[in-house]
Amino acid sequence: MEEFELQNIEYKAIWKKEFLDEVCGMANASGGKMYIGKDDDGNTVGLGVNETRRLLESIPNSIVQALNYSNVSVDAKRDYNGLYIEIVVHKSDTPVFYQGSMYKRIGTANFKVEGNQQQKALIKLRNKTWDSSVVDNVSIDDLDEESFEIFREEAVSSGKLSGKALESRAKILEELELIKDGKLTVAAVLLFHRKPSKVVSGASILIGKMRSDADVVSSDEIKGLLMMLSRSILDILKVKYLYALISYDMPTRIETYPYPFNALREAVFNSLMHNDWSSGQSILIKVYDHSFSILNRAIIDENWTVEHHKSRHINPLISNAFNKVGLVEKFGTGITKMIDACKDGVNPAPLFEAGADGMDFCVTFKASKIYRALEKYRELNKDAVVDYRKVLAQMDKLTEDDGADVRINVRLSDENQSSSAGTDSVHSRKKHLIELLKANPEATVEKLQSELSVTDRTIYRDIEWLRENGYLERLGSKKSGSWHVIKELY
């Protein structure tokens, strides 16, 4: 007599890719088994020989590529009614995602875990961090020797490692705790593997040169191990995406970039360290004429603010490796360094935003006033040698109508990270919030939360953004006051 479906057993007559969310749900629960070629009662309906062979190859590939998860076994079985396939899904120690979402099997149903529930589940599951999980079928020989040479040079230069700790690949991996019982960790693959995206999908950085949110001028996907990316990405940005304006303070030639590279450096390194690579989503960089945004998946504390932020190390092994080579000096100081670098470079303070679900993080930089003034001066005096001091003296006049404070929002789309759908949804939400407050200036957070179907933390963050950018002001006290809409958000 066949078993009936239980929490950890699922029967399917045929295989469909849509079933990957159920595999994800089992991995995030207590594991389970899925049988392909059986009806709902557990009776074998049978698979053809060729179909069985095809599925034995395609199902494991689909699971690894879509879920970044390989702790499953896929085997062909036979009984007196014919062939069927058994998929054994083992319980995961760390969160498993499908198309950027987390699923969990409860009883015989599969549920999508969202919002705060997803964040809490992630925190609970991350007793063992994802980057410390081991990977099969990858050896030390698959790692990149040049990246180890770079690591040795930088580690010695930083003074944090030397001698025996650096004498071989194995010693370096042991020192960084990147190898366990002879097996490499996910962190080792991301840091040193020649082609990490073949093992961890989404291990890349997407860069787009944007004319507007919906108009991409050019784009690149930069792939590679993190130890190399950390060194090369700023060079790529400098050569291809960010241009210096040339002026003269005779006889000195001056190059002025729109953003301080110390700030961009911190933002890039922080995104590489804190990105939730288990989500399978790449880091996204958008470069506009007067703004620059970096977005990565992350886990943000519920009470996170710029003033009272606490760094949550979802990739402690990767963070430790970055620390050993001096890419980061102390954990938790990145945001302060970005702000200080912008002050030193006379740039507006960067804008830090957390996603509505607490699962993504964006930092946006705006071009300095002197850069915009130089740009305007060159436009008005096309063939003239640009006198830096003259531009500096006319800076306020040159930038008074340049529209430098144009709205910049960046968000991930559920379906396609490079689409503008996420950006549009955040802007639409803020626009809707303005409309609600205009219609009802005394609306409570609970009322706004209900109307917009978001968390109270999202309402507070959006209101703060609207206040900081001159769209909204509070009249009267917190308890008995009301909101005044200063201008519309278009």
N, C-alpha and C positions, 0 to 999 in steps of 0.2 A: 504493500500500500504506500502510495507516494505521500510525502509531507505536504501539508497545506501551507500557504504563505504565512510567514511570521515576520517579526521585525527584521530579522537578519536573513530572510529568504525571499527571493523574487523570481517569478517564472515569466519568461517571454517567449512567444512563438518564433519571433524573428528579432534580429538585432537592428536597432536604430541609434543614430548618434544622439538623439534626444534622451537616451537612457543614461548618458554620461552624468547628468545631474543626480541620478539615483546612486551611481557609483560614488560620487562626491559625498552624498548624504550618508552612505554607509561608512565611508572612511572617517567622517567627522563624528560618527556615533560609535558603535561598538564593533564595526566591521560587518561582514555578511557575505552571502553567496547569491549570485545571479545565474540562473540557468537559461541558456538560449536554445530553443528547440523544444520547449515544453509549454503546454497550455496552462490556463489559470489553475487547473486542478492538479498540476504536476505530472500530467501524463505526457510522455514523449511523443511529439508529432514528427520528429526526425528532420535532419538536415542532410542535404546532398553532400557527397564527398568533396566536390570542388568548392561548394559554399563553405564547408567546414574548414578546408585549407585556407581559404581567403580570410575568413574571420579570425583564425588563429594568428594571422599576421596583422590584420587591420585593427582588431580590438585593442591589443596592447599598445600599438602605436597611437591610436586615438586617445587612450587614457593618459599616456605619458605627455603627449603634446597639449591636450586640452586641460589637464589637471595638474601638470607638473608633479605627478605622483606615480611611483613605480612599485609600491609594495602590494602588488596584486599578482595572482597567478591565473593563467588562462589555459585550460586543458580540454582536449576532446575526450568525450566519454561515449560509451555505447551500452544500450540495453537491448532487450528483445524487440523493441519497437524502432530502433535505429540510433543514429548519431545525435548527440547534443553537446553543447559546450558549457563547461562549468567555469565561472569567474569567481574567484575567491578574493574578497577585498578585506585587507587587514586594517585594523583600527590605526588611525594616524595619531602620532603624538603631537602633531602641529596642524594648524588649519589648512584645509584643502579648499581651493576655489575652482569654480567652473564659470568661465566668461565673466570674471571679476566679482562673482557673487559666491557666498557661502551657503551650502545646503546641509541639512541634518535630518537623518531618518528618525522619526518618532513613531513607534508602533509600526503599522504597515504603510504609513504615509511619509512622503518626502516634503520637507518644508524649507522655504528660502528664509534664511536668517538675515534680518535687515536692521539698519539703524543702530540704536544703543544695544539691542540684543546681540547684534553681530560683534560690536566692540567688546562687550562683556565676555562673550564666548571666546573671542580672540585672546583676551587677557588671561582668561582661565586656562585656555589650551596652551598658552605659551610658557608654561613652566619649563618646558624644554623648547628652546628656540629653534625655528625652522632652519636657520643657517648651520646649526650643529648636527642636523640629520645626516646620515651617511648615504652615499650613493653606490650602487653596484656597477660593475663593468667599466669602471674608470680607474686607471692606475697612475702612479707617479710619472710613468713614462709619457702619459698623455698631456702632461703639464708643460708649460712654455718656459724654456730655459732663459730666454731674454728677460722675462718678467722677474725671474729669481735674481738675475744679475742686477736689475734695477732695484729690487728690494734690498739686496746686500748693500749697494752703494748708498741708498737713502737711509737705511738703518744705521750704518756706520756714521754717516754724516750727522744724523740726529743724536748719536751717542747713546741710543737706547738698547742696541744689540751689537755684539761683536764676538770675535773668537769662535769657539766651538759651536755656538748657536747658529752660525751662518755657514759652516763648512760644507754642508750638503743640502740637497732638497729635503731629504728626510728630516734632518735636524731643524730646518726652518719650519717645516710643517708641525713637528713635535713641539717646538717652542711656542708656536701660535695656536696650539691645540686644534689643528686642522685635520688630524688623522686619528682615527679611533679603531683599535683592534685591527690595524692594517688596512682599514677602509677610509677613503677620503670623505670629508664632509662637504655639504653643499657650499659652504664658505670657501673651501679650497678650490672648488670648481669655478666659482664666480671670480675669485681673485687671480687664479693662475692657469686655468684651462685654456687651451689654444682657441677653442670655439665653444664658449660657455652656453651660447644660445641653443646648441644641439642637445644639451643636458637640461638646461633651465630656460624654458621659453620666455620671451620678453626681456632677455638680458641684453638690453640695448638702450640707446638714447635717441629719441626722435627730435630733430630740430627743424623748425619751419620759419622761413622768412615771410612775414605776414604784411599784406597791405591793409587788411582789415580782418575781423574775426572769421569771415567767410571767404576771404581771398588769399590763397597761398601763392606767393611768388615763386618760391623754390623750397625744397626740403631734402633732408638727408636722414638716413638711419645709420647711426654709428654703432657698430658691434665690436665686441672685444672684451677681454678680461679686465676686471676693474683696476688692477694694478697698472695697466697700460692706459685705460680710459682716463684715469685720474690725472695722468700726465699730458695726454694728447687733446682732451676735449677743449681746454682753454685755447690751445694753439689753433684748433679748427675754428673756433668762434672768432678769434682775432683775425685770422687770415680771410675767412669767407663771409662772416656775418656781421662783424662789428668793424666800422671804419674810423680811422683817426682823421680829424680835420687838421690841416697844416696852417700854421700862422707863424709870424715872426716877431720877436722882440729883439730887434737888430743888435748884434748879428746872430742871435740865437734862434734856431729853428725849433718850434714847439709843436708837439703832437698831442691833440686833445681827443680822448675817447669819451663816448657818452656816459659810461659807467665806470666806477673804480674797479679794477680787476681784482683787488683784494676782496671786495664784497662778492663778486661773481665766483671767485675761487671758493670762498666759504660756502656759498649756496650750492655749487656743484658737488663739492665734497660731502656736504651734509645730505644731499639727495642720494648720492651713491651709498652712503652708510645707512641711511634710514629708510630707503625705499623698501616696500614690502614685495620683494622679488617673488614670493610664493604666489602672488596674485596673477603672475604671468603678464603683467602690464609694464611697458617701458616707461622710462622717465621722459617727460615731454618738455621741450623748450620752445617758446614762441618769441620771435624777435620782431618787434614792430619798429617803426621809425623812431619813436621816442620812448619806448618801453621794452622791457625784457622780463619774461616770466619763466619760472621753472616750477614744474608740477610733478610731484611723485606720490605714490601710494604710501600711506603711513598709518600708524595708530596714534591718535591724538588723545591725550587725557581730557576728560570731560570738562575740567575747570581750567583748561589751557588758556593763557593770555600771553601777550608779548612781554608784559612786565613780570609775570610769574609763570614762566614756562619751565617745564622739567623734561629733560631729554629721556625718552623711553627707548632703550636699546633693543630694538627688535632683531638686530643683526650684531650682537656683541662681538662675535669672532671677527667679522669684517671691520667693525669699529676699532677693535684692538690692533688689527694689522695696520690700519691707517695711522693709528697713534704711534706704532713702533717705527714707522718711516717718517714721522714728523709732519704728515699731511694735516693732522689735527693735534694741537698741543694738549688741550684739556676738553673733556666731554662737557657738553651743555653750554659752551661759550660761543657757538656759531652765530646765533642771532645777534648777540651783543657785538660781535666783530663786524657783522654786516652793517649794523646801524652806525657804528663808529666809523667804518670805512666810508660810508656815504656822507657823514658829516665832514670828514677830512677832505673828501672830493667835491664838496659843495653840491651834493645831490640831495633831492628830497628823500626823506626817510623811506625805506622800503616798506611795502604793504605785505603783511603776512595774513593768510586766510586758511582756515581749516574747512574741509568739506562738510556738507550738511550731515553726513553720516559719521563724521569723525574719522573717515577713512582715506582722505587725501589732503595734501598740504601744498599750498602755493605761495611762492614769494615773488613779488613784482617790484622791479626797479624802474625808476623813471630817469630819463636823460637829464644831465646837469644843465643849469641855466646858461652857463658859458658855452656849452656845446651847441645849444639851440641858437644862441646869439651868433656864434661863429657861422653856423649854417645859414642863418638869415642874411648875415653880412655878405657871405659869398654869393648868395642868390641875387642880392641887389647890386653887387660890384663884381661881376663875373670875371673880369680879366685882371683885377687889381691884386697886388700882393696884400695879404691880410695882415694888418697891424694888430697884434694881440692887445696892446694897451688901449688902442682906439676902440676896439670892440668891447673891451672890459668897461670903458667909460660910458658906452652907449647900451650896455647890456639890458637894462630895464626897458628901454624904448624898443629895442629889437625883438624882445620876447613878449611884449604886452598882448599881442593878438595871435600868438602862434598855436593856440589850442593844445598846449602841452599836457593839460590835465584831462585829456580824453579818457573815457571809461576803458579800463582794461580788466577783463575777467577771464580766467582760464579754469576750465573744469574738465574732468574726464567724462566721456559719453559711455553709457553702458555697453553699446555695441561696438563703437570704433573710437579708439583713443584720440585719433587725429581729427575727428569731426568737430564741428562747432556746436553740436547739439547741447553738450554740457554747459558751454559758455552761455548759450542763449537761455537755457533754463534758469541759471543763476540770475542773469539780468532780468528775465521776465518775473522771477519771484520778487526781486527788489522793487521792480516797477509796480507789481501788484500790491506790495506792502505800502508803497507811497499812496496808491489809490485808496486803499483801505483806511489809512490814517487821515487822508484828506476828507473822506466821507464820515469818519468817526474818530475825531481827534482824541477822544478819551478811551479808545479801545484798549483792553487789557492784553497782556501777553498771551493769556489763555485763549482769548477770542481770536487773536491773530494766528496763533498756533493751529487752532481748529480750522480756520479759513484756508490756511496755506498748506496744511497737512505736513508740517515739519516739527522738529523738536524746539523746545523753548530756547535752547542754546543757539540754534540757528537764528531765531528771531532777535535775540540780544546782539548777535554778531552782525546781522544785517542792519539793525538800527544804528549800531556803532559806526558801521561803514558809511551809512547815509549821513550821519551827523558830521563825521570827520571830513566828508567830501562836500559839505555845504548844501545838502538837500533837505535836511530836517533839523529842527531844534525843539528842545523841551521848554515849555512855559509853565512856571509854577513848580510845586513840589512833586516828588515821586508819587505820592499817594493821591493828591487831589489835582495835580496839574494835567496838562494836555499837550498834544503834539502839534507843531505848526510846520506845514510843508512850505519850505522856502522856494523851491523850484521843482519842476517836473523832471523825471528821469526818462530820457528818450532812448 
